Amino acid sequence: MTPTQFTYQVLDIRRGTTVDGPGLRTSVYLAGCRHHCPECHNPDSWDENGGATMTLDEILEVIKDEDFDVTLTGGDPLMHPESTAVLAAAIKALGKNIWLYTGYTYEQILADPRLRAAIADIDTIVEGPFVAALRDPDLLFRGSSNQRIIHLKDNSCAKS
Ligand code: SF4
């Protein structure tokens, strides 16, 4: 499959959010998650066939429309690492800073070549499963204290 043939199941695209990373961001919610964390805030996002089907170009049109950086979230964008890698590369080509939320830990990502390739253009990951016993509403940009914000590039905090 060539990159332009990928389609994406998109639950929502929110413009100007402040809760998914620093500054005003466009958040793309990709359907599908296998982690099934107990007390997940959004179990409706687990179905990989949920949401609306969008092409790469259709998503990019929404992102280009705004002067915002971008967050890929879900669901878990790494459930489909190849298509997420293509999306991230295209967003990066627009000069955007990219955050990505995933239920995988950084160590799990590094151990899997497919996952590792998918974060090549990501500036910052918020990683790890949600653990209800470690829930902390005072945490910025994450739900439980086991989850880590890991800056992967020098400019990861560009607008923070
Ligand atoms: S990784 Fe996120 S979306 Fe997936 S089950 Fe856990 S909390 Fe829910």
Boltz pocket constraint, residues with backbone or C-beta under 6 A from the ligand:
constraints:
  - pocket:
      binder: B
      contacts: [[A, 33], [A, 34], [A, 35], [A, 36], [A, 37], [A, 40], [A, 41], [A, 42], [A, 43], [A, 45], [A, 74], [A, 75], [A, 76], [A, 102], [A, 103], [A, 128], [A, 129], [A, 130]]
      max_distance: 6.0
